[in-house]
Every structure is written in C-alpha cells, then in structure tokens.
Amino acid sequence: MTANMVMQGGLYLLAILALAWPLGRYMARVYDAEPTWAARIFGPAERLLYRLAGIDPQAEMDWKKYAGAVLVFNAAGFLLLYAILRLQAHLPLNPQGCGSLSPALAFNTAVSFVTNTNWQAYTGEAALSYFSQMIGLTVQNFLSAATGMAVLVALIRGIRARAATAIGNFWADLVRGVLYVLLPLSLLLAVLLVGQGVVQSLDPYVSAHLLEPVKNAGGDWITTQTIPLGPAASQVAIKQLGTNGGGFFGVNSAHPFENPTPL
C-alpha cells in the first residue's frame, strides 16, 4: 500500500465522517416531512405528483400495506424496464442503431436494476441506446435506491414506535427520497463530474483516424477508432450515490470518460 493510497483512503473516510451528521439530520427532516430548503424548490413537484397519482401523503400504512406497495411498485418498474430493453430498436435516442436485447438479457438486466443489484451482462456503449440508459437504467438507479431508503426509514419508525402499527406512507417516502435527497445530490455531483471531464452528450459516437494504424488478429489494418459518447455524467452521479454499481460504459469506472481524474 502506497502513501498516495493511504492519503486518498484517509481523505475519503474524513469526507464520509464530515457529511454523516449534517446529511443524516437533513434526511431525518425530509422523511419526517419537516420544512427544508429543498421543499421550497421541489415542493410544487411533490404536490403535483401526489395529485396526478391520487396519493394522500398523510395516509398512514401498516407494514402489510407498506410491503404491498413496495412489491407492486417494483413489479411495475420491472415490467416497464423490460419493455424498454426489448423494444429498444424501435425507440428514439438511438443514434448508433442498437438492436433490442434478447429476452433473457432484458429479463436479467431489468431484475438486476430494479433490485439495486446492477449486475451487467452487457457492454453499455455497444448494447444500449441513450434512451435505454437514461429512461430505463438511470431512472431505476433513482427508484431502486429511493425504495431501499424508504424501507429502511419504515424499519426505523417501527423500532422507534414499538406499540404503533403505522410505519408511514411508502409513496410519500419514495417521492421525498428522490426529490429532496437523491436528485439534488445527483445534480451537484453530475455538474462536478462534467467539470472533471466526464462526457454528457446526446451526439452520435465519433470516429477518429489513428495516427498509427494497427493490424487486427486477422491481419487487416485498422485505421479508425470509434469514441463512444452519451449522457454518462448524469448516470454516474446516481450510480455512485445510490451504490448501484451499473455504469454507463462496460468497464464502469475504469473507463476514462467515466472516471477521468483522481478526484
């Protein structure tokens, strides 16, 4: 272990310790529906979502209703993501003309991202369109993380109030987790990542001419290289915050467009 590794690990640990108390207090206020600075910005969006979905955020749920809502929501998320991956070839934002995923791969990917497992059996830049990455995977990165946070908050409420049967409202916890915690942090981190050089673009891939052509295994000369682009920064931000694991590129954070600097 080098001195540089020790220094980076120490700085990372200090950053976590410094953020734990203020972020924890802020999240407690969010899930207790207390006033926060984010409510002034995202409050109208929260109330609009409740009205559109016909949700009463004040309606308490017991553990059975809460668990049922979690299961129904995740089942719907799985079906939607599976459909996106299976219909990818016919959906917009597909400048590279990626084909639809096979039934088995679409099933595996949908289950993986809905459950926050994010196992990747594909290469993102070669197999997925921008639409699938943004509307499919990135959305699930938010929702799966927010679901896990909501379940943990419900567990804490149950421990805190042993005699009570109600543990909150899953839909309210889900919306608040996304709007007031994950979304602001992701926006901040995405801007930071773009500043460090992580790509964020909807342009097609770029073909660059090699200064020194090379031969492939078959003896043919390779004179160009395809440079993948895409909306990577926005997905990497929530990937890191939600401990999702599934990156934009096949090699995840080993790719220079996803992790260009030591910072």
Secondary structure, DSSP 8 states (H G I E B T S, - for coil): --HHHHHHHHHHHHHHHHHHHHHHHHHHHHHTT---HHHHHHHHHHHHHHHHHT--TT---BHHHHHHHHHHHHHHHHHHHHHHHHTGGGSSS-TT------HHHHHHHHHHHHTT-----S-HHHH--HHIIIIIIIHHHHHHHHHHHHHHHHHHHHHHSTT--B---HHHHHHHIIIIIIHHHHHHHHHHHHHHT--B--S--EEEEEEEEEE-TTS-EEEEEEE--SBHHHHHHHHHHTT----SSTTGGGSTTTS-S--
